[in-house]
Amino acid sequence: MDFLADHVLPQHGEQRTFRVWSAASSSGEESYTLAMVLADKLGEGRWEVLGSDISTRVLDKARQAHYALERVEGIPGPYLKRFCLKGTGRQEGTFLVKPELCRHVSFHQVNLIKPLPALGQFDAIFLRNVMIYFDMETKRRVVRSLLPLLRAGGYFFISHSETLNGVNDELKMVRPSIYRKPGV
Ligand SMILES: C[S@@+](CC[C@H](N)C(=O)[O-])C[C@H]1O[C@@H](n2cnc3c(N)ncnc32)[C@H](O)[C@@H]1O
């Protein structure tokens, strides 16, 4: 996320909507943290985050945008203050992501190993901690099928414990776990 904040977003012109896809979003923490970074750097401007997962159960949880406070490790303190509401009374120990942030975030069910729906193109795709579920051939197929949905010059993020070595050589590594689609 630091790379997105410090290197990608400052280069973004205002002309079109900046679109990010969290392609195995689980219960939405990654999607909302991305939304906080985008709101911080691009303000109320044109940007959106799509979160998707195979599991409707985790997507229902994601849409609620309501979490236990112990789930906040990944969210910097200032973002928590600015973009979240701390629960009181019966909601003590929880927080809710503010509706103005949620307006930019949507969730859809997508099975990455099936033909993908028409989701449009993205400036950045996050495929973190899901390739562990796939064998090598499935990893190759999944990454290949995501590439048409990434804009030329767009960024592809995986987790620090993963690599695209032997999975895909179309994407060019810019940092360990961060790749870029050539073409600009
Ligand atoms: C460990 S979570 C990753 C959450 C988040 N990306 C992160 O790094 O914190 C993995 C998610 O992948 C989802 N998943 C597993 N197989 C999938 C598939 N074929 N298509 C889409 N999502 C899948 C699981 O439902 C789970 O929510």
The ligand as an SDF file (V2000), in Angstrom:
LIG
                    3D

 27 29  0  0  0  0  0  0  0  0999 V2000
   -6.4520  -15.4720    3.0860 C   0  0  0  0  0  0  0  0  0  0  0  0
   -7.7670  -14.6650    2.2870 S   0  0  0  0  0  0  0  0  0  0  0  0
   -6.9480  -13.2740    1.5620 C   0  0  0  0  0  0  0  0  0  0  0  0
   -7.5150  -11.9820    2.0130 C   0  0  0  0  0  0  0  0  0  0  0  0
   -6.7380  -10.7390    1.5920 C   0  0  0  0  0  0  0  0  0  0  0  0
   -6.4580  -10.7220    0.1710 N   0  0  0  0  0  0  0  0  0  0  0  0
   -5.4500  -10.6380    2.3810 C   0  0  0  0  0  0  0  0  0  0  0  0
   -4.3670  -10.8240    1.8200 O   0  0  0  0  0  0  0  0  0  0  0  0
   -5.5210  -10.3540    3.5780 O   0  0  0  0  0  0  0  0  0  0  0  0
   -8.0320  -15.7320    0.8960 C   0  0  0  0  0  0  0  0  0  0  0  0
   -9.4150  -15.5550    0.2550 C   0  0  0  0  0  0  0  0  0  0  0  0
   -9.3820  -16.1820   -1.0100 O   0  0  0  0  0  0  0  0  0  0  0  0
  -10.6850  -16.6470   -1.2880 C   0  0  0  0  0  0  0  0  0  0  0  0
  -10.6460  -17.6170   -2.3870 N   0  0  0  0  0  0  0  0  0  0  0  0
  -10.2030  -18.9030   -2.3860 C   0  0  0  0  0  0  0  0  0  0  0  0
  -10.3470  -19.4710   -3.5990 N   0  0  0  0  0  0  0  0  0  0  0  0
  -10.8730  -18.5120   -4.4110 C   0  0  0  0  0  0  0  0  0  0  0  0
  -11.2960  -18.4790   -5.7730 C   0  0  0  0  0  0  0  0  0  0  0  0
  -11.1710  -19.5620   -6.5750 N   0  0  0  0  0  0  0  0  0  0  0  0
  -11.8190  -17.3260   -6.2590 N   0  0  0  0  0  0  0  0  0  0  0  0
  -11.9400  -16.2470   -5.4690 C   0  0  0  0  0  0  0  0  0  0  0  0
  -11.5880  -16.2020   -4.1670 N   0  0  0  0  0  0  0  0  0  0  0  0
  -11.0640  -17.3330   -3.6330 C   0  0  0  0  0  0  0  0  0  0  0  0
  -11.1190  -17.2300    0.0460 C   0  0  0  0  0  0  0  0  0  0  0  0
  -12.5430  -17.3110    0.1240 O   0  0  0  0  0  0  0  0  0  0  0  0
  -10.5350  -16.2200    1.0460 C   0  0  0  0  0  0  0  0  0  0  0  0
  -11.4830  -15.2540    1.4440 O   0  0  0  0  0  0  0  0  0  0  0  0
  1  2  1  0
  2  3  1  0
  2 10  1  0
  3  4  1  0
  4  5  1  0
  5  6  1  0
  5  7  1  0
  7  8  2  0
  7  9  1  0
 10 11  1  0
 11 12  1  0
 11 26  1  0
 12 13  1  0
 13 14  1  0
 13 24  1  0
 14 15  1  0
 14 23  1  0
 15 16  2  0
 16 17  1  0
 17 18  1  0
 17 23  2  0
 18 19  1  0
 18 20  2  0
 20 21  1  0
 21 22  2  0
 22 23  1  0
 24 25  1  0
 24 26  1  0
 26 27  1  0
M  CHG  2   2   1   9  -1
M  END
$$$$
